[in-house]
Amino acid sequence: MASPAELALERTDLDDAQLSHLRRLVGTWGILADLSFSDLVLLAPMAATDPEQRGGGPMLVILGQMRPSNSATVVQHDLVGQTVGAADWPLVTATYQSGEVSRGELQLEAGEEPVRVQCIPVRFEGQMVAVLARLAAQAGRRPGHLERTYRDVFDRFAVMLAESAFPFPTEELATEEAPRVGDGLVLVDEEARVRYASPNATNALHRMGMYSQLEGHRLSDLGVEESAIEWALASALPVVEEVERRPDVIVLLHCVPILAQGSVTGCLVLLRDVTDVRRLDRLLLSKDAAIREVHHRVKNNLQTISALLRLQARRLPPGVGRVALSEAERRVRSIAVVHEILSRDPSDQVPFDEIVASLIRMAEDSVVSSRPVTFSVLGELGAVPADIATPLAVVLAELLQNAVEHAFIEFAAADDEPAAPLEIVQRNGGTAYASVGHIAVRLCHGEESLTVEVADDGAGLPAGFDIDATSSLGLSIVRDLVRSQLGGTIEMRNGRLGGDAESVGDPGTVVTLDLPVRPVANGRI
């Protein structure tokens, strides 16, 4: 089913400004449906070239349909997209041709009781662009004071529709938080004096501490801030504002001016008690702040541990002990990077590309070879679940460090000499490195899996290498994290990243990780 905007574009000759006017009407006409206790249907003339256009009067297409929230609907079926003519809805076509409001009856379905119809012309800048049909049940009991007041206000808005004064050019689409008529309605005159307050509005004002008689008084006389009402009356434009009477009571006001022949004759004030909503918002903000603080403290503690390990390593003589502490310090730092990002945005998704950039900088700082090494990143991983980010960061840090430490063997670059361990070579009387090493990371976030590849153009893997039989602590950590916590697979082979098309230099080593998008436990989804 096409949306109202798509229908209007496909089946009418309305221009962009007219379509925007109708979109604003459809976005705010819930107020009109509630005021009239009726279903509303918006119809626009079909384009002359539309295949369903036929003789015998204009054909109109139904662009939108709105049901009231405070009464039963009389239209059980979805009418959007249907086309009607004089034989189907004669009052609608009559209103479109004459430009005058018309009233009567309409039988929507054969065998059903007719419904009352009021057809209102919708104009934009004085030009007829659509018809608003109000469909209501046949009159039953005598309406009370509330119903009579609401319908009188609806009739005033109907005049505004016909005069191009409603919807307002600055009116925004209604949100879930926006008050509806059923939440509470206060009607004020052009002097901001209350003429009517619904029971729900009275209850909301009672919560704000107002127990005096409302009618005939201004809200400011009773101690309630009414700057929103004054601004709506002065500017002839709708105003939305929150009023906090006491720290524990917050009311949202939606002030809609009522116009007649260009002059403001009053204002419709919709009230909604949003105290509980704001309390929940504040609790969520407090919770987010607490989570950020926890991540910040974890990051600080990890950095402290990292510094202690680094100090301890410096006190040891060169050897296995110093290397082990340095590796442990680097692993702790890679975890701290994740918590640093979570301390800024404690969401369930972590922007992993920022983590990759930090891990690349850590790997660059750890290069000790006399052979220069460059790094590059291809693609993006985007946001990943927080419980995947930490083990994946440790894995990527280990793979980068493994490439930095073991991939590049220094050699002589003289063409007429066999390769031999040599840090630098003489070239044209100067000193130059024999070659430049490359390490590339390729990232891909698919619909069902994440792919991470780390490739280098170094020495490659030794013959008969098997990651399941490796004695390297770093690769053992990578293998176990990928298979247990990440539930993925790991492959290490000699070759180029992505094949010849995306070569990063001479053939070297490629490590490929395939991980499921969803977090896993014990290797199972």
Phi, psi and omega in degrees: 000127180288152177283165177304319180296318179293320178299316182296321180291321186278329194237006178231169177256018182292142178275180186298318181295319179293320177296321178297321178297317180289327176296321177294323179295313181295331180283343185234004189277006172300327176299316182294321179297319180289321179295327184266353184053038188219161169281143178242140179229131180254126181236139179232150180294137180285154177297147182298335182267002181295137182299334182273355178291131181220170181289176180089027178112168183291148174254140181236147179250139180277114183269332185202160182214135182226131178255148180286153178263355184242012178200169181287148178277152176252354179249105185277339185252160176278120184261352185299132180097344179285154177247143181226155177225194183297328181285337183267302182235077187299325181295325181294311180295326178295319179294320180295323182283323184268335184076014181246153176292137178227151181227150178175209181234156181214134176260109184288319181229144179299134179088351179265160179289136178299153177248156177283140183233134170234120182254126186239128177290139176249118182245151174227120183053041176084353183257136179291124182238339183195176176231133175258118180258125176260121183246120183227157177291159178299147182301135177242253179290163179289128183293148178275185183297319181298313182295319180296319180296314181299316182290328174297318178294321177300317179299326178291323176289329176298321176296320178296322176300316182289337181262010181067017183267349179221137002286162182286147183297337180259003183294132178263160179296143181293140177255172179298331182278342185298135181293145173255170182301322181293342179287330181152133183228132173235129179253123179241156179271188184293345177260012178069021176269139184290127176254336179199143175223125181289162179304319180293325176294320178299319178298319179296320178291327176297320178296336178275001177093017180255114181239003181281166176297130185271313188299132180091353181244156171273150179296328179294330178293336182260007174092018180248133178298127182235028180298327179296318179295315181299320181292320179297319179292322183284323184265348184058034178226150181292149181225136175242130183208148175261136179244124179251098182290311175228166181302338184255007180226120179231127182238132177267127180251132172241105185260118182243112180293148177249126185244154172216117182054040175087352181253143179283124181248000180165189182209136175264121182247116176261133183242139173221126177285110182251024182302310182295322179297314181292326177297318177295321178301316181292324177296320179294320178297318179295320178296315179299317180297320179295318180296318177299318181296321178298312179298322180297318180290321176299316178300316179296319179294320178295322178293325176295315177299318179300317180295321179295318177297321180294317178297317180296321180296324181292336181277349180268150175290157179305137181156196185296320182298315179296319180297318181296317179293322178297319179293319178297320179296320179293321179294321177296320179296323180294326176289323180298328179300318180296315181292332176296319179290319179294334178290341177269328181213094185279058181263176178283346180244138182244130176290094190290338180298328175294322178295319180300317180299319179293320179293325176297317179297320177298318180294320178299320181291339184267000180292122180243352181289150175285349177275123180298145179232130177250153181238147174214154179235127179247129178081184181221150176259340179069211182272135177234155178303145184300325182283353173266330188299317185294305179297327180292324177296318178297317180298312182295321178298319179295318181295319178295316181294322178298319179293319181297319188276329191240348187281328194250121179251129182288142183209166178273143184257004180293132186292329186263013180235146177292154180297138179211153178301121182202132184285313185223165177231157176271130182221116180056041176078359180241179180258133179214153176288151182292324183197171177242128179274152180233136172232126182236145177241125177247131183238139178213126179251100179271183181291326185239351184210158173251137178238127177232125178235135175239121184231148174223165177250040183268216189285343182083177183276147176292158180299136178077017181295137178221117183295333179288340181251008184294147176259359180287128179296318181299313180291329176295320177297316179300310182301315184288321179294318181296317186277325185270298185283324183265345177062030182247196179234154178229139178225131176239128183210164172276139180155193180250155177292120175070010180086190185296330185295330182236042183296143176252015180136213178292156177304140181213234182240138176236127175248124183242127176247129173243119186233140174293150182294317183282147177296150182233164176229130178056033176079006180236143179295000000 
